[in-house]
Amino acid sequence: MIKSQTEKVYGWSRSTFSNSLVHQPSTIEEIYNIIQNSKKNNKKFACRGAGRSYGDNSLNEKEIILDITYYNKIIDWNPQSGIIKTQGGVTIEDILLKCTNSGWSLPVMPGTRYVTIAGALANNVHGKNAFHQGCIGEHVNYFKIILADSIIYHCTRSKNSDLFYSAIGGLGLLGVIVEVGLKLRRITSYYLTSKVKKYNNIIDLYDDFELLKDKYEYSIAWIDTIKSGKNLGRGEINYAQFLDDEDYTITDHEIPKNSFGFISNKFLPNLTKIFLNTNTMRIVNWLQVYSNIFSSDVQKQKISFSKFNFLIDMKYPYYNYFFKYGFFEYQPILPFNKSAKGFKDLIKITQKYGFQSVQSSSKAYRNQNEEFLLSFPKNGFAITLDIPKDHKRIKEQIKMFYEMNDVVIANDGKIYLGKTPVINKTQFYGMYKNLDKFLSIKNKYDPNSIFESNMYRRIMDLAKPSSPFSLEHSI
């Protein structure tokens, strides 16, 4: 029995939503039926996993959302070969708990455990080791996808290869990924040794990041984007390596019920909605710079992978509820030699408009080893900027993001589509040079455009004028 209901559905950052009919199939037959009925009734539908994409790429105003979270069985796990086969709704956490005790791990994991495997492929997710392991697409053996013709296609690098390289990173716009085969990696421990270095400004930070990224598999920087002047972009880099102790016991994986030991995680959003602003974050950032209070628990000689990698899950599991009207997470990537200056310019733009980021991080990347059509990474650094949505000044915020996009393009960069891309169609084409090829493949397999989303209509569909409408919804 398909679970279906009409509801208001949000992107994870809660800055935008859609009113949609949500279907939650649990069998392949139910997925087929949804596609067939949609075609008969001339309805469009968007694919959605766990809903951890920040923006509107899994939203579908007044249309259908196909949520695969109940299609979530592990089909086969071979601890000798390291090959795992799963249904599309299986999560990162499901695989982690299934395979770690055998000494295997997903080569690439994002910063949250709750992403589904189908969603991970659709966004070609990356983690804190992106410079060393790339994105998840490089570690996919095969996947099966149901297209608009209701036929299931088996896709590999040599069979239906056009689908393989377009559906990975294709934002669910080609079909429903129902099965995935992944090659896991051998690890020497479930534990890491982690260290930290601090920097007075953004130039010093990235000068050193260039060296640390090669020496340590895992690295992530925290950057103060509120401080201006000579200390603009001050921050720290946390970096880590696996221990070699063959300890695969999973500890420190459960999410604490309280933050700071005494504030209920469920109650914390009520406080932050009242007190979270640029002035309070100046104090928070000062405390981080001079006391290390918010990251000292992940800088240890032996720390579990869960505690180091799933930072937001562990510290602020309801982070997306901290903001009264949601937030925009803007994630650009720039070449190594342009990152420090380019990010400095972007930060100055946010400060000029008065929409400073309240939380920012940065990671290192490398070029993908394969030509996924809508690939985000390149040899360079990316930064995330968490900017609270101001529903009264939304047009100013959109203007600010468009100005930032021009800086990104001028620096040979692009923005990540799995976050909250506030972008017009001209800028989108300027960043993603393979878009025409991707759209031609979509037209080949989905000529009636059954698979759509708010994001697709906003920035990819050339038949309609570019509009930020879906980002103007107020909560």
C-alpha positions as CSV (number, residue, x, y, z in Angstrom):
1,M,0.0,0.0,0.0
2,I,1.6,3.3,-1.1
3,K,1.7,5.9,1.5
4,S,0.5,9.2,0.0
5,Q,-0.5,12.6,1.4
6,T,-0.5,16.2,0.3
7,E,1.8,18.3,2.5
8,K,4.2,21.3,2.7
9,V,7.7,19.9,1.9
10,Y,10.8,21.8,2.8
11,G,14.4,21.7,1.6
12,W,16.7,20.9,4.5
13,S,17.7,24.5,5.0
14,R,14.0,25.4,5.3
15,S,14.4,28.5,3.2
16,T,12.0,27.2,0.6
17,F,9.1,24.7,0.3
18,S,6.5,23.3,-2.0
19,N,3.0,22.1,-1.6
20,S,3.1,18.6,-3.1
21,L,1.4,15.2,-3.2
22,V,4.1,12.9,-1.6
23,H,4.1,9.2,-2.5
24,Q,6.2,6.8,-0.4
25,P,6.5,3.5,-2.2
26,S,8.1,0.5,-0.6
27,T,8.1,-1.9,-3.6
28,I,9.3,-1.7,-7.2
29,E,5.8,-2.3,-8.3
30,E,4.5,0.7,-6.5
31,I,7.2,2.9,-8.1
32,Y,6.1,1.6,-11.5
33,N,2.5,2.4,-10.7
34,I,3.3,6.0,-9.6
35,I,5.2,6.6,-12.9
36,Q,2.4,5.2,-15.0
37,N,-0.4,7.1,-13.2
38,S,1.7,10.3,-13.4
39,K,2.0,9.9,-17.2
40,K,-1.8,9.2,-17.6
41,N,-2.7,12.3,-15.6
42,N,0.0,14.5,-17.2
43,K,1.7,15.1,-13.8
44,K,5.3,15.9,-13.1
45,F,7.2,14.4,-10.2
46,A,10.5,15.0,-8.4
47,C,12.6,12.3,-6.8
48,R,13.4,12.7,-3.1
49,G,15.4,10.6,-0.7
50,A,15.9,11.7,2.9
51,G,15.4,15.4,2.1
52,R,18.9,16.5,3.1
53,S,19.4,18.6,0.0
54,Y,19.3,22.2,1.2
55,G,17.3,23.9,-1.5
56,D,14.6,23.1,-4.0
57,N,16.0,20.2,-6.1
58,S,13.6,17.7,-4.5
59,L,10.6,20.1,-4.3
60,N,7.8,20.2,-6.8
61,E,5.1,22.9,-6.4
62,K,1.6,21.5,-7.0
63,E,3.0,18.4,-8.5
64,I,4.2,15.0,-7.2
65,I,7.2,14.0,-5.0
66,L,8.3,10.4,-5.1
67,D,10.0,9.7,-1.7
68,I,12.0,6.5,-1.7
69,T,12.9,6.3,2.0
70,Y,10.7,3.2,2.5
71,Y,12.5,1.4,-0.4
72,N,15.4,0.7,1.9
73,K,16.7,-2.9,2.0
74,I,20.3,-4.0,1.8
75,I,20.2,-6.6,-1.0
76,D,23.6,-8.2,-0.5
77,W,26.8,-7.5,1.4
78,N,30.1,-9.4,0.6
79,P,32.7,-8.8,3.3
80,Q,35.3,-10.6,1.2
81,S,35.1,-8.4,-1.9
82,G,33.7,-5.3,-0.2
83,I,30.8,-5.0,-2.7
84,I,27.5,-3.9,-1.3
85,K,24.2,-3.8,-3.2
86,T,21.3,-1.8,-1.8
87,Q,18.0,-0.4,-2.7
88,G,17.9,3.4,-3.3
89,G,16.5,4.3,0.1
90,V,19.2,2.8,2.2
91,T,21.1,5.4,4.1
92,I,24.8,6.2,4.7
93,E,24.3,5.1,8.3
94,D,22.7,1.8,7.3
95,I,25.9,0.9,5.3
96,L,28.2,2.2,8.1
97,L,26.5,0.0,10.7
98,K,26.4,-3.0,8.4
99,C,30.0,-3.0,7.2
100,T,32.3,-1.3,9.7
101,N,32.8,-4.3,11.9
102,S,34.2,-6.2,8.9
103,G,36.8,-3.5,8.4
104,W,35.1,-1.8,5.4
105,S,33.8,1.7,4.9
106,L,32.2,3.9,2.3
107,P,35.1,5.7,0.6
108,V,33.1,8.9,0.6
109,M,30.7,10.1,3.2
110,P,29.0,13.5,3.5
111,G,28.7,15.4,6.8
112,T,25.4,13.7,7.7
113,R,24.6,10.0,8.1
114,Y,21.0,10.4,6.9
115,V,21.6,10.8,3.2
116,T,20.1,8.0,1.1
117,I,22.3,6.2,-1.4
118,A,20.1,7.3,-4.3
119,G,20.2,10.8,-3.1
120,A,24.0,10.5,-2.7
121,L,24.3,9.5,-6.3
122,A,21.9,12.2,-7.6
123,N,24.0,14.9,-5.9
124,N,27.4,13.0,-6.4
125,V,28.2,13.8,-2.7
126,H,31.6,14.4,-1.3
127,G,33.1,14.4,2.2
128,K,36.0,15.8,4.2
129,N,38.4,13.6,2.2
130,A,37.2,14.8,-1.2
131,F,40.8,15.7,-2.2
132,H,41.9,12.1,-1.7
133,Q,38.8,10.0,-2.5
134,G,36.8,12.3,-4.9
135,C,33.0,12.0,-4.9
136,I,30.8,8.9,-4.5
137,G,30.3,8.5,-8.2
138,E,33.9,7.2,-8.6
139,H,33.1,4.3,-6.3
140,V,29.9,3.1,-8.0
141,N,30.0,-0.2,-9.8
142,Y,26.5,0.0,-11.2
143,F,23.0,1.4,-10.6
144,K,19.5,0.6,-11.8
145,I,17.2,3.4,-12.7
146,I,13.6,3.5,-13.8
147,L,13.0,6.0,-16.5
148,A,10.0,7.8,-17.9
149,D,9.3,4.8,-20.2
150,S,8.8,2.7,-17.1
151,I,11.7,0.5,-18.1
152,I,14.5,-0.3,-15.6
153,Y,18.0,0.3,-17.0
154,H,21.1,-1.3,-15.7
155,C,23.9,1.3,-15.9
156,T,27.7,0.9,-15.7
157,R,30.7,2.6,-17.3
158,S,30.3,0.5,-20.4
159,K,26.5,-0.3,-20.5
160,N,24.1,2.7,-20.8
161,S,27.1,4.8,-20.1
162,D,25.4,8.1,-21.1
163,L,22.9,7.5,-18.3
164,F,25.7,6.5,-15.9
165,Y,27.6,9.8,-16.3
166,S,24.5,12.0,-16.4
167,A,22.3,10.4,-13.6
168,I,25.2,10.5,-11.2
169,G,25.0,14.2,-10.2
170,G,21.8,14.6,-12.3
171,L,19.6,15.7,-9.4
172,G,17.0,13.0,-10.0
173,L,16.0,14.6,-13.3
174,L,16.4,11.5,-15.4
175,G,14.6,8.8,-13.4
176,V,14.3,6.9,-10.1
177,I,17.5,5.2,-8.9
178,V,16.3,2.0,-7.3
179,E,19.4,-0.1,-6.8
180,V,23.1,0.7,-6.4
181,G,26.2,-1.4,-6.3
182,L,29.2,0.1,-4.4
183,K,32.8,-0.8,-3.9
184,L,33.7,-0.1,-0.3
185,R,37.3,0.4,0.9
186,R,39.4,-1.3,3.5
187,I,40.1,0.8,6.5
188,T,42.7,0.2,9.3
189,S,40.4,1.4,12.1
190,Y,37.1,3.2,12.8
191,Y,39.2,5.7,14.7
192,L,41.1,8.8,13.7
193,T,43.8,10.9,15.2
194,S,42.9,14.6,14.8
195,K,44.8,17.9,15.2
196,V,44.1,21.6,14.7
197,K,46.0,24.7,13.5
198,K,44.8,28.3,13.9
199,Y,45.3,31.3,11.6
200,N,44.9,35.0,11.8
201,N,43.4,35.6,8.4
202,I,42.2,33.9,5.3
203,I,45.4,34.3,3.3
204,D,47.5,32.5,6.0
205,L,44.8,29.8,6.3
206,Y,44.8,28.8,2.7
207,D,48.6,29.1,2.3
208,D,48.8,26.3,4.9
209,F,45.8,24.4,3.7
210,E,47.7,23.9,0.4
211,L,50.2,21.8,2.4
212,L,47.9,20.0,4.8
213,K,45.5,18.7,2.2
214,D,48.2,16.5,0.8
215,K,49.5,15.1,4.1
216,Y,46.2,14.2,5.8
217,E,43.2,12.4,4.3
218,Y,40.6,14.3,6.2
219,S,40.6,18.0,6.6
220,I,38.1,20.8,7.1
221,A,38.5,24.4,8.0
222,W,36.3,26.7,10.1
223,I,36.3,30.3,8.9
224,D,35.1,33.4,10.7
225,T,33.3,35.3,8.0
226,I,32.0,38.1,10.3
227,K,35.3,39.6,11.3
228,S,36.5,42.3,9.0
229,G,39.8,44.1,8.5
230,K,43.2,42.5,8.7
231,N,41.7,39.4,10.5
232,L,39.0,38.8,7.9
233,G,38.7,35.0,7.4
234,R,40.6,34.0,10.5
235,G,40.0,30.4,11.5
236,E,41.3,27.0,12.0
237,I,41.9,23.7,10.1
238,N,41.0,20.4,11.7
239,Y,42.8,17.5,10.0
240,A,42.9,13.8,10.7
241,Q,44.2,10.3,9.6
242,F,42.9,6.8,10.3
243,L,44.7,5.0,13.2
244,D,46.2,1.7,12.4
245,D,44.9,-0.3,15.3
246,E,42.2,-2.5,13.6
247,D,39.7,-1.3,16.2
248,Y,36.3,-1.4,14.4
249,T,34.1,-1.0,17.5
250,I,31.6,1.7,16.8
251,T,31.4,4.1,19.7
252,D,30.4,7.8,20.0
253,H,27.9,7.2,17.2
254,E,24.7,8.0,19.0
255,I,23.6,11.6,18.9
256,P,23.7,13.2,22.3
257,K,20.3,14.4,23.7
258,N,21.8,17.6,25.0
259,S,24.1,20.3,23.6
260,F,26.9,21.6,25.9
261,G,25.8,18.8,28.4
262,F,22.7,20.5,29.6
263,I,20.6,22.2,26.9
264,S,18.1,19.8,25.2
265,N,18.8,19.5,21.5
266,K,15.0,19.7,20.9
267,F,14.8,22.9,22.9
268,L,17.9,24.6,21.4
269,P,16.2,25.8,18.2
270,N,13.8,27.9,20.3
271,L,16.8,29.7,21.9
272,T,18.7,30.2,18.7
273,K,15.7,31.7,16.8
274,I,15.7,34.4,19.5
275,F,19.4,35.1,20.0
276,L,21.0,34.0,16.7
277,N,22.3,37.2,14.9
278,T,25.5,38.7,13.7
279,N,26.3,40.3,17.1
280,T,25.9,37.0,19.0
281,M,28.0,35.2,16.4
282,R,30.8,37.7,16.9
283,I,30.9,36.5,20.5
284,V,30.7,32.9,19.5
285,N,33.5,33.3,17.0
286,W,35.7,35.1,19.5
287,L,35.2,32.3,21.9
288,Q,36.2,29.8,19.2
289,V,39.3,31.7,18.3
290,Y,40.5,32.2,21.8
291,S,39.2,29.1,23.7
292,N,38.5,26.5,21.0
293,I,35.3,25.8,22.9
294,F,33.2,24.5,20.0
295,S,35.6,22.0,18.4
296,S,38.0,20.9,21.2
297,D,36.1,17.6,21.5
298,V,37.1,16.5,18.0
299,Q,40.8,17.3,18.3
300,K,42.0,14.1,20.0
301,Q,44.6,11.4,19.7
302,K,41.7,8.8,19.2
303,I,38.3,9.9,18.1
304,S,35.6,7.9,16.4
305,F,34.8,8.5,12.8
306,S,31.2,9.3,13.6
307,K,32.2,12.0,16.0
308,F,34.7,13.6,13.6
309,N,32.8,13.2,10.3
310,F,29.2,13.9,11.3
311,L,29.8,17.2,13.1
312,I,26.5,18.8,12.6
313,D,24.6,15.6,13.3
314,M,26.4,15.2,16.6
315,K,26.5,18.8,17.8
316,Y,23.4,20.4,16.4
317,P,21.0,17.8,15.0
318,Y,18.2,20.4,14.6
319,Y,20.5,23.0,13.1
320,N,18.1,23.6,10.2
321,Y,15.5,24.8,12.8
322,F,17.8,27.4,14.3
323,F,16.7,30.0,11.8
324,K,13.2,31.6,11.9
325,Y,12.8,31.7,8.2
326,G,15.4,29.1,7.2
327,F,18.8,29.8,5.7
328,F,20.7,29.8,2.4
329,E,23.8,27.6,2.3
330,Y,26.0,28.9,-0.6
331,Q,28.9,26.7,-1.6
332,P,31.2,27.9,-4.3
333,I,34.4,26.1,-5.4
334,L,37.4,28.1,-6.8
335,P,40.8,26.9,-8.2
336,F,43.5,26.6,-5.6
337,N,45.4,29.7,-6.8
338,K,42.3,31.8,-6.7
339,S,40.6,30.6,-3.6
340,A,41.9,32.9,-0.8
341,K,41.4,36.1,-2.8
342,G,38.1,35.0,-4.3
343,F,36.6,33.9,-1.0
344,K,37.8,37.1,0.6
345,D,35.9,39.0,-2.1
346,L,32.8,36.9,-1.5
347,I,32.9,37.5,2.2
348,K,33.3,41.2,1.7
349,I,30.1,41.2,-0.5
350,T,28.1,39.5,2.3
351,Q,29.4,42.1,4.8
352,K,28.6,44.9,2.4
353,Y,24.9,43.8,2.2
354,G,24.8,43.0,5.9
355,F,24.0,39.3,5.3
356,Q,27.0,37.7,7.0
357,S,27.4,34.0,7.2
358,V,26.8,32.6,10.7
359,Q,28.7,29.4,10.1
360,S,31.3,28.6,7.4
361,S,33.6,25.8,6.6
362,S,36.0,24.9,3.8
363,K,37.3,21.7,2.2
364,A,39.8,20.7,-0.5
365,Y,38.9,19.0,-3.7
366,R,40.4,17.5,-6.8
367,N,39.2,17.0,-10.4
368,Q,37.0,14.0,-10.8
369,N,38.6,11.0,-12.4
370,E,35.6,10.5,-14.6
371,E,33.4,12.9,-16.7
372,F,30.2,13.2,-14.8
373,L,28.3,15.8,-16.7
374,L,27.1,18.0,-13.9
375,S,30.3,17.5,-11.8
376,F,31.0,20.1,-9.1
377,P,34.6,19.4,-7.9
378,K,37.8,20.7,-9.5
379,N,41.3,21.2,-8.2
380,G,40.5,23.8,-5.6
381,F,38.9,24.7,-2.4
382,A,35.2,25.2,-1.6
383,I,33.6,27.3,1.1
384,T,30.1,27.1,2.7
385,L,28.3,30.2,3.8
386,D,25.2,29.8,6.0
387,I,23.2,33.0,5.5
388,P,19.9,33.4,7.4
389,K,17.0,34.1,5.2
390,D,15.6,37.6,5.6
391,H,12.0,37.3,4.3
392,K,11.6,41.1,4.3
393,R,14.8,41.7,2.3
394,I,14.7,38.7,0.0
395,K,15.1,40.7,-3.2
396,E,18.3,42.2,-1.7
397,Q,19.6,38.8,-0.8
398,I,18.9,37.5,-4.3
399,K,20.8,40.5,-5.7
400,M,23.7,39.8,-3.4
401,F,23.9,36.1,-4.5
402,Y,23.8,37.1,-8.2
403,E,26.7,39.5,-7.5
404,M,28.6,36.7,-5.7
405,N,27.9,34.3,-8.7
406,D,29.6,36.8,-11.0
407,V,32.7,36.7,-8.8
408,V,32.6,32.9,-8.8
409,I,32.4,32.8,-12.6
410,A,35.2,35.4,-13.0
411,N,37.4,33.2,-10.9
412,D,36.6,30.0,-13.0
413,G,34.4,28.5,-10.3
414,K,31.0,27.1,-9.8
415,I,28.4,26.6,-7.0
416,Y,27.2,23.2,-5.7
417,L,23.6,22.4,-6.7
418,G,22.9,20.3,-3.6
419,K,23.1,23.3,-1.4
420,T,20.9,26.4,-2.1
421,P,21.9,27.7,-5.5
422,V,20.4,31.2,-5.9
423,I,21.3,31.7,-9.6
424,N,19.9,32.8,-12.9
425,K,20.1,30.6,-16.0
426,T,22.8,32.7,-17.7
427,Q,25.1,32.3,-14.6
428,F,24.2,28.6,-14.4
429,Y,25.3,28.0,-18.0
430,G,28.5,30.0,-17.2
431,M,29.4,27.5,-14.5
432,Y,28.2,24.2,-15.9
433,K,29.7,23.9,-19.4
434,N,28.2,20.4,-20.0
435,L,24.6,21.5,-19.4
436,D,23.5,21.3,-23.0
437,K,24.8,17.8,-23.2
438,F,23.0,16.9,-20.0
439,L,19.7,18.4,-21.3
440,S,20.0,16.5,-24.6
441,I,20.3,13.2,-22.7
442,K,17.3,14.2,-20.5
443,N,15.3,15.0,-23.7
444,K,16.3,11.6,-25.2
445,Y,15.1,9.6,-22.2
446,D,12.4,11.9,-20.8
447,P,11.0,13.7,-23.9
448,N,7.8,14.8,-22.1
449,S,9.8,16.0,-19.1
450,I,8.0,13.7,-16.5
451,F,10.9,14.2,-14.1
452,E,11.0,17.8,-12.9
453,S,11.6,19.9,-9.8
454,N,11.3,23.5,-8.7
455,M,15.1,23.8,-9.2
456,Y,14.8,22.4,-12.7
457,R,12.1,24.9,-13.8
458,R,13.9,27.8,-12.0
459,I,17.4,27.4,-13.6
460,M,17.5,24.8,-16.3
461,D,14.2,24.9,-18.3
462,L,15.0,27.4,-21.1
463,A,11.3,27.5,-22.2
464,K,10.5,29.5,-19.1
465,P,11.9,32.8,-17.9
466,S,14.5,32.7,-15.2
467,S,12.8,33.4,-11.9
468,P,13.7,33.1,-8.2
469,F,10.0,32.6,-7.3
470,S,10.4,29.3,-5.5
471,L,13.0,31.0,-3.2
472,E,10.6,33.8,-2.2
473,H,8.2,31.5,-0.3
474,S,8.1,32.8,3.3
475,I,7.6,30.5,6.2
